[in-house]
Amino acid sequence: MGRKWEYGDFRQLGCDEKGASGMATKRLARQLGLIRRKSIAPANGNLGRSKSKQLFDYLIVIDFESTCWNDGKCHRSQEIIEFPAILLNTSTGEIESEFHAYVQPQEHPILSEFCMELTGIKQAQVDEGVPLKICLSQFCKWIQKIQQQKKIIFATRVSDISTSEVKLCAFVTWSDWDLGVCLEYECKRKQLLKPVFLNSWIDLRVTYKIFYRRKPKGLSGALQDVGIEFLGREHFGLDDSRNTALLAWKMIRDGCLMKITRSLNKVSLSPRPPKSPELDPLKSASWQAGE
């Protein structure tokens, strides 16, 4: 069950201090009053339920923020500095759990002014963050927790699953960059073992383009095109993830069937889910949290 909105949530949505989101707190409060629980309502304000039978019972939306520069210098590798994840129920539109961590960059530990202005992330926040290796450990513990609570499994190919004992889950990103480029190459450079369940995902940008037959003008533009206003601050990972979940739910309500669009796995996983003892993502990844 998603927690209720509280006053502190306004700060997380970018409405603190100088009002970086440009949205008045009073106006946002009225909007949030319509969704006291963290449920995602469609543009018409009627939550309803999914119109289409989805392959996946849950979606986990990820939107990393990374180090970046605008000084024209090339050949600098980007590092993740914010790692958010949102668990979305595809039947109800409810956000049932969230993960969030600031990540300490190791290769270029000092954030550029451009990066801080773009993301709103301060140097002190990444200084107090954790290295990516520890962040992945924390993330896997969160995955393991929701997996045990909700009987979630991950699959890269779904053809004929008829069991009700487990709930299928897939990752969602806005473009292939987050999991196909950013995390993939940072783990390779730093020789970090990446959980295999992060090797497959749904590119919502591609899915949006195919479903609505139009090219989206960024996440904010895609939301506007379906009658939804972006909530919070753009380029802040947690807000971007929440808004991507908002868009995914709207697309589901409109009849879009969410399917895996990209996989880095060399061999496809069996379409038949494994038995209960093998549901641990840490075991399937051959990677133990905390190593």
Sequence and secondary structure as in RCSB ss.txt:
>XXXX:A:sequence
MGRKWEYGDFRQLGCDEKGASGMATKRLARQLGLIRRKSIAPANGNLGRSKSKQLFDYLIVIDFESTCWNDGKCH
RSQEIIEFPAILLNTSTGEIESEFHAYVQPQEHPILSEFCMELTGIKQAQVDEGVPLKICLSQFCKWIQKIQQQK
KIIFATRVSDISTSEVKLCAFVTWSDWDLGVCLEYECKRKQLLKPVFLNSWIDLRVTYKIFYRRKPKGLSGALQD
VGIEFLGREHFGLDDSRNTALLAWKMIRDGCLMKITRSLNKVSLSPRPPKSPELDPLKSASWQAGE
>XXXX:A:secstr
   B  THHHHHTT STTTTT   HHHHHHHHHT SBSB   TTS     SS  S SEEEEE  EE    SS   
    EEEEEEEEEETTT BEEEEEEEEB  SSS S  HHHHHHH   HHHHHTSB HHHHHHHHHHHHHHHHHHH
TEEE S  S    SSSEEEEEEESSSIIIIIIHHHHHHHTT    GGGGEEEEHHHHHHHHHTS  SHHHHHHHH
TT    S TT HHHHHHHHHHHHHHHHHTT      EE  SS   SS   GGG  HHHHTT  TT 
